């Protein structure tokens, strides 16, 4: 991955970063609130020689000796002997071991200065210990350095800076919160990169094209509103995407145009029923005679999207309970007819694989320019594979960021197993913003201009899913159909 890929991953996984930041700050806040405050008091000592008549040579030698000795005195400062002498002088109930744990020391580099620090949970007690530590430590050093003959000690320890004002060692709210935030973001960033590396969902047209080996016929976006609601706008980017799907289908094979089309997906929830409905309506708006068949005999959705109802449907025709003409419902205009699923049967796969289903498909081809069949998903059941085999080809709907690559591979394998033709795929629910956005869906072109007045006698395709105004458009569609030139009727096979 390149740097830009990592940045896109962090932007895409911003929820993980936010959760990590909140968790880090929360833990840091908890530590700040529950940690017992600790205070530190420092005292600085100077180690020097006691030579009364120093020369330049002896002074230099004494300085070197002091710098060498000060390293040993740093260790001595935290020793048990100093702690015992200090406990005897303070007499406040603290043992030598307790005092030894509170004392720390460090040497100022390249000097003979020794800095001692006393840490305690009480400001007053820390100051008292540091104040008493000065004379106690000086006396211990003089006792250790005193010559055997009883002369004066050649080394002197002087308190340069007495006990300072107590300073807070922990907790430090600002520092701890910044550290918690930083740690949370780092851990969340690693988790986001790991999640991205293990994420096998399809997020781009290039990946989808490579997995299916076929063209991507359309990229349909999503917005803040529900997808069904926003498709009522006839000038929305999604409406144009379905029109693009319609156009691409017409140019797939001009010598052998698709007459029966199955719309399916890998798993449920990818939008295949909505795609089938909008494709059928877009084809009808273009002047095609369309029959939309709800072939999902397990969870039918076509009538729920289009608002149509009927007591009979596909299953009624297959079992001979009703005639074909009785099961077809007129859609928004007379060019679109809808065949509901009918009563849900106990054996959907057997019905769809029967000879009557093949005969029904041939009969529908005679009365329509194109038949669009909404089928169940491929992976849970075999219904879609059966319908795809009866069709001229299938369209595979893939949901952006949800359909996994292994699911898509298995779905395409099932289509190949029944020798079905995969016409192409549709990438659904593509975000219009963010690192995975389709740049064309983000354009504001569709909503920037005022809608033009419709041409006389033509259907303007006002809303792909809007059935409330279909009665107004039926008359226009009928007039447009009746006024088509004879040459056009001959090309489309109409009488």
C-alpha positions in Angstrom: 0.0 0.0 0.0 1.1 3.5 -0.8 0.8 6.5 1.5 -2.3 7.7 -0.3 -3.8 4.2 0.3 -3.2 4.5 4.0 -4.8 7.9 4.1 -7.8 6.7 2.3 -8.0 3.8 4.7 -8.0 6.1 7.7 -10.7 8.3 6.1 -12.8 5.3 5.2 -12.4 3.8 8.7 -13.0 7.1 10.6 -15.4 5.4 12.9 -12.6 3.2 14.2 -10.4 6.2 14.7 -13.1 8.1 16.6 -13.7 5.1 18.8 -10.0 4.7 19.5 -9.7 8.4 20.4 -12.7 8.3 22.7 -11.4 5.1 24.3 -7.9 6.5 24.8 -9.2 9.8 26.3 -11.7 7.8 28.5 -9.0 5.6 29.9 -6.7 8.6 30.5 -9.5 10.4 32.3 -10.2 7.4 34.4 -6.5 7.2 35.4 -6.4 10.9 36.2 -9.5 10.7 38.4 -8.4 7.5 40.3 -4.7 8.0 40.6 -3.4 9.2 44.0 -1.6 12.5 43.6 2.2 12.4 44.1 4.4 15.4 44.8 8.1 15.8 44.4 10.6 18.1 46.2 14.2 18.5 45.0 17.4 19.3 46.8 20.8 20.0 45.1 24.2 19.2 46.6 27.6 20.3 45.6 30.6 18.0 46.2 33.9 19.7 46.7 37.5 19.3 48.1 38.5 20.7 51.5 42.1 21.4 50.6 42.9 24.6 52.5 45.8 25.8 50.3 44.9 24.7 46.8 47.2 25.2 43.8 46.2 25.1 40.2 47.2 21.5 40.0 45.6 20.4 43.3 42.4 22.3 42.5 42.1 20.5 39.1 42.8 17.2 40.7 40.2 17.9 43.4 37.6 18.8 40.8 38.2 15.5 38.9 38.0 13.6 42.2 34.7 15.3 43.0 33.2 14.5 39.6 34.3 10.9 40.0 33.0 10.6 43.6 29.7 12.2 42.8 28.6 9.1 40.9 29.1 7.0 44.0 27.3 9.6 46.2 24.3 9.3 43.9 24.1 5.6 44.8 24.8 6.4 48.5 22.0 8.9 48.6 19.4 6.2 48.1 21.2 3.7 50.3 19.8 2.0 53.5 22.3 3.8 55.7 21.1 7.3 54.7 17.5 6.1 55.1 18.2 4.8 58.6 19.9 8.1 59.7 17.0 10.0 58.1 14.3 7.9 59.9 16.1 8.4 63.2 16.0 12.2 62.8 12.5 12.5 61.5 10.8 10.1 64.0 7.5 10.4 62.2 6.7 6.7 62.0 8.3 6.0 58.6 10.7 3.1 58.4 14.0 3.2 56.6 12.7 1.0 53.8 9.7 3.4 53.2 12.0 6.4 53.2 14.5 4.6 50.8 11.6 4.1 48.3 10.8 7.8 48.3 14.4 9.1 47.6 15.9 9.3 44.1 19.1 10.8 42.9 20.7 11.9 39.6 24.0 13.6 38.7 24.1 16.8 36.6 26.4 15.8 33.7 29.9 17.2 33.6 29.5 18.8 37.1 30.0 17.9 40.7 26.3 18.6 41.4 24.0 16.0 42.8 20.3 16.4 42.7 18.1 14.5 45.1 14.3 14.1 44.8 11.8 13.1 47.4 8.4 11.8 46.2 5.4 11.4 48.5 1.6 11.6 48.5 1.7 14.5 51.0 3.2 17.9 50.1 4.2 18.7 53.7 5.8 15.4 54.4 7.8 15.5 51.1 9.1 18.9 52.0 10.1 17.8 55.5 12.0 14.7 54.2 13.8 16.8 51.6 14.8 19.4 54.2 16.1 16.8 56.6 17.9 14.9 53.9 20.5 17.7 53.4 22.3 17.6 56.7 21.9 13.9 57.1 23.5 13.1 53.8 26.4 15.6 54.4 27.1 14.0 57.8 27.1 10.5 56.3 29.6 11.5 53.6 31.9 13.2 56.0 31.8 10.1 58.3 32.7 7.8 55.3 35.5 10.1 54.0 37.1 10.9 57.3 40.8 9.7 57.4 41.8 6.9 59.9 44.0 9.3 61.9 40.9 11.4 62.7 41.7 14.4 60.5 39.1 16.4 58.6 37.3 14.8 55.6 38.8 15.7 52.3 35.4 15.9 50.7 32.6 18.3 51.6 29.0 18.1 50.6 27.2 21.4 50.6 23.5 22.0 50.1 23.3 24.4 47.1 19.5 24.6 46.7 17.3 23.7 49.6 14.1 21.9 49.4 12.0 23.3 46.6 8.3 23.9 46.5 6.4 20.7 46.0 5.5 20.0 42.3 2.9 17.5 41.1 4.5 14.4 39.6 1.3 12.5 38.8 -1.3 12.7 37.6 -0.8 15.4 35.0 -4.2 15.8 33.4 -3.1 17.6 30.2 -0.2 15.3 29.5 -2.1 12.2 30.4 -5.0 13.1 28.2 -2.7 13.9 25.2 -0.9 10.6 25.8 -4.2 8.7 26.0 -5.5 10.4 22.8 -2.3 9.7 21.0 -2.2 6.0 22.1 -5.9 5.6 21.2 -5.3 7.0 17.7 -2.2 4.9 17.1 -4.0 1.7 18.1 -7.1 2.6 16.2 -5.0 3.4 13.1 -3.3 0.0 13.3 -6.7 -1.6 13.7 -8.1 0.3 10.7 -5.2 -0.8 8.5 -5.6 -4.4 9.7 -9.3 -4.2 9.1 -8.8 -2.9 5.6 -6.2 -5.6 4.8 -8.7 -8.3 5.8 -11.7 -6.6 4.2 -12.7 -8.5 1.1 -15.7 -6.5 0.2 -16.1 -4.9 -3.3 -15.5 -1.2 -3.3 -14.5 -0.2 -6.8 -15.6 -0.7 -10.4 -12.1 -2.0 -11.3 -12.2 -4.7 -8.7 -15.8 -5.7 -9.7 -14.8 -5.9 -13.4 -11.8 -8.1 -12.6 -13.7 -10.5 -10.4 -16.6 -11.0 -12.8 -14.7 -10.8 -16.0 -17.5 -8.8 -17.6 -18.4 -5.1 -17.9 -19.8 -3.0 -15.1 -23.0 -1.7 -16.7 -23.9 1.0 -14.1 -22.8 2.5 -10.8 -25.8 3.4 -8.7 -25.3 5.8 -5.8 -26.9 6.3 -2.5 -27.8 9.5 -0.6 -29.1 10.5 2.9 -32.7 9.6 2.1 -33.9 6.0 1.5 -33.1 4.8 -2.0 -36.7 4.2 -2.9 -37.6 7.8 -2.0 -34.9 9.6 -3.9 -35.5 7.8 -7.1 -38.7 9.7 -7.4 -36.6 12.6 -8.7 -36.4 12.2 -12.4 -33.2 14.3 -12.6 -31.2 12.6 -9.8 -27.8 10.9 -10.5 -29.3 7.5 -9.7 -32.1 7.9 -12.2 -29.4 8.7 -14.8 -27.5 5.6 -13.7 -30.5 3.4 -14.5 -30.8 5.1 -17.9 -27.1 4.4 -18.4 -27.8 0.8 -17.5 -30.6 0.7 -20.1 -28.3 2.2 -22.8 -25.4 -0.2 -22.1 -27.7 -3.2 -22.3 -28.9 -2.1 -25.8 -25.3 -1.9 -27.0 -24.0 -5.2 -25.6 -24.8 -7.2 -28.7 -26.6 -5.3 -31.4 -26.8 -8.4 -33.7 -28.4 -10.5 -31.0 -30.3 -8.2 -28.6 -31.2 -9.4 -25.2 -34.9 -10.4 -25.0 -35.0 -12.1 -21.6 -33.0 -10.7 -18.8 -32.6 -12.1 -15.2 -31.5 -9.7 -12.5 -29.9 -11.4 -9.5 -27.3 -11.0 -6.8 -25.0 -13.1 -4.6 -26.8 -12.7 -1.3 -29.9 -10.9 0.0 -30.0 -7.2 0.6 -27.9 -6.0 -2.4 -30.7 -4.2 -4.2 -31.5 -6.6 -7.1 -35.3 -6.2 -6.9 -35.0 -2.4 -6.9 -32.6 -2.6 -9.8 -35.0 -4.9 -11.8 -37.9 -2.5 -11.2 -36.0 0.6 -12.2 -34.5 -1.0 -15.2 -37.9 -2.2 -16.4 -39.3 1.3 -16.0 -36.4 2.9 -17.7 -36.8 0.6 -20.7 -40.5 1.3 -20.9 -39.7 5.1 -20.8 -37.5 4.5 -23.8 -40.4 3.1 -25.8 -39.8 -0.6 -25.2 -42.6 -3.1 -24.5 -41.5 -4.6 -21.2 -42.8 -7.4 -19.0 -41.4 -7.4 -15.5 -41.7 -10.8 -13.9 -41.3 -11.2 -10.1 -39.5 -14.6 -10.2 -38.6 -14.4 -6.5 -41.0 -17.0 -5.3 -39.6 -16.9 -1.8 -39.4 -13.2 -0.9 -41.2 -11.2 -3.6 -40.6 -7.5 -3.6 -41.6 -6.1 -7.0 -45.2 -5.3 -6.1 -44.0 -3.7 -2.8 -41.8 -1.3 -4.8 -44.3 -0.6 -7.5 -47.4 -0.5 -5.4 -49.3 -3.0 -7.5 -51.5 -5.8 -6.2 -53.0 -8.9 -7.8 -54.6 -12.1 -6.7 -52.8 -14.1 -9.3 -49.3 -14.2 -10.7 -46.5 -16.4 -11.9 -47.3 -19.4 -9.8 -50.9 -19.2 -10.7 -50.0 -19.5 -14.4 -47.5 -22.3 -13.9 -50.0 -24.5 -12.0 -52.7 -23.7 -14.5 -54.9 -21.8 -12.1 -55.1 -18.7 -14.3 -54.4 -17.5 -17.8 -51.4 -15.5 -18.7 -53.5 -12.4 -19.6 -55.1 -12.5 -16.2 -51.8 -12.4 -14.3 -50.4 -9.3 -16.1 -50.9 -5.8 -14.5 -50.4 -2.6 -16.4 -47.7 -0.4 -15.0 -47.2 3.4 -15.2 -47.8 3.3 -19.0 -49.1 0.7 -21.4 -45.6 -0.3 -22.4 -44.9 -1.8 -19.1 -46.7 -4.9 -17.7 -46.0 -6.5 -14.4 -46.4 -10.2 -13.5 -46.5 -10.6 -9.7 -45.1 -13.7 -8.0 -48.5 -15.0 -7.1 -49.1 -17.3 -4.1 -45.8 -18.5 -2.6 -45.4 -22.2 -3.3 -43.7 -24.9 -1.2 -41.5 -26.0 -4.2 -40.2 -22.8 -6.0 -37.2 -24.5 -7.6 -39.3 -27.2 -9.2 -41.8 -24.7 -10.5 -39.1 -22.5 -12.1 -37.3 -25.5 -13.6 -40.4 -27.0 -15.1 -41.3 -27.1 -18.8 -44.2 -24.8 -18.3 -41.8 -22.1 -17.1 -39.7 -22.4 -20.2 -42.9 -22.2 -22.3 -44.1 -19.2 -20.4 -40.8 -17.4 -21.1 -41.1 -18.1 -24.8 -44.7 -16.8 -24.8 -43.7 -13.6 -23.0 -40.9 -13.0 -25.6 -43.5 -13.0 -28.3 -45.6 -10.2 -26.7 -42.7 -8.0 -25.5 -39.5 -6.4 -26.6 -37.8 -7.5 -23.4 -38.7 -9.5 -20.4 -37.0 -8.6 -17.1 -37.1 -11.3 -14.4 -36.4 -10.5 -10.8 -34.9 -13.6 -9.2 -33.7 -14.7 -5.8 -30.0 -14.4 -4.8 -27.7 -17.0 -6.2 -25.9 -18.4 -3.2 -28.8 -19.3 -0.8 -31.0 -21.1 -3.4 -30.7 -22.4 -7.0 -33.7 -20.5 -8.3 -31.6 -17.7 -9.9 -29.4 -20.2 -11.7 -32.4 -21.9 -13.2 -33.9 -18.6 -14.4 -30.5 -17.4 -15.7 -30.3 -20.6 -17.8 -33.7 -19.8 -19.3 -32.7 -16.2 -20.1 -30.5 -14.6 -22.7 -28.3 -13.4 -19.9 -28.1 -12.2 -16.3 -27.1 -9.0 -14.5 -25.4 -9.4 -11.2 -26.1 -6.7 -8.6 -23.3 -6.1 -6.2 -23.6 -3.9 -3.1 -20.7 -1.5 -2.5 -18.8 -2.3 0.7 -21.0 -5.3 1.6 -20.7 -8.0 -1.0 -17.5 -10.0 -0.4 -15.2 -11.1 -3.2 -15.5 -14.8 -2.3 -19.3 -14.5 -2.5 -19.1 -12.8 -5.9 -16.7 -15.5 -7.1 -19.1 -18.3 -6.0 -22.0 -16.5 -7.7 -20.2 -16.2 -11.0 -19.2 -19.9 -10.7 -22.8 -20.9 -10.3 -23.8 -19.0 -13.4 -21.0 -20.7 -15.4 -22.1 -24.1 -14.1 -25.5 -23.7 -15.7 -23.9 -22.2 -18.8 -25.7 -18.9 -18.2 -24.4 -15.7 -19.8 -23.3 -13.0 -17.5 -24.1 -9.8 -19.3 -22.5 -7.6 -16.7 -22.8 -6.2 -13.2 -24.2 -3.2 -11.4 -22.4 -1.7 -8.4 -25.1 -0.5 -6.1 -25.2 1.9 -3.1 -21.9 3.6 -4.1 -21.3 6.6 -1.8 -21.2 10.0 -3.4 -18.7 11.3 -0.8 -15.6 10.0 0.9 -12.6 8.0 -0.4 -14.8 5.4 -2.1 -17.1 7.9 -3.9 -17.8 7.8 -7.5 -16.7 11.2 -8.8 -19.5 11.3 -11.3 -22.1 10.8 -8.6 -20.7 13.7 -6.7 -21.4 16.3 -9.5 -24.2 18.7 -8.9 -25.0 18.9 -12.6 -28.3 17.1 -12.2 -29.8 19.6 -9.8 -28.2 22.8 -11.0 -30.6 23.7 -13.9 -34.3 24.1 -14.0 -36.2 21.2 -15.6 -36.9 21.8 -19.3 -40.5 21.6 -20.5 -41.3 18.2 -22.0 -41.7 18.0 -25.8 -45.3 17.6 -27.0 -46.4 14.0 -27.3 -43.4 12.5 -25.4 -43.1 10.9 -22.0 -40.7 12.9 -19.8 -40.0 10.0 -17.5 -40.8 12.1 -14.5 -40.2 9.5 -11.7 -39.0 6.0 -12.2 -40.6 4.8 -9.0 -43.4 7.4 -8.8 -46.6 5.6 -9.5 -48.8 8.4 -8.3 -48.6 10.2 -11.6 -48.7 7.3 -14.0 -52.3 7.9 -15.1 -51.3 11.3 -16.5 -48.4 9.8 -18.4 -50.4 6.8 -19.8 -52.2 9.0 -22.3 -49.0 10.6 -23.5 -47.3 7.2 -23.8 -50.2 5.8 -25.7 -50.2 8.8 -28.1 -46.4 8.5 -28.5 -46.7 4.8 -29.3 -49.5 5.2 -31.8 -47.7 8.0 -33.6 -44.4 6.2 -34.1 -43.3 6.0 -37.8 -43.9 2.7 -39.6 -40.1 2.3 -40.2 -39.6 2.2 -36.4 -42.4 -0.4 -36.1 -40.7 -2.6 -38.7 -37.3 -2.4 -36.8 -38.8 -3.3 -33.5 -41.0 -6.0 -35.0 -44.4 -4.3 -34.2 -47.3 -4.5 -36.5 
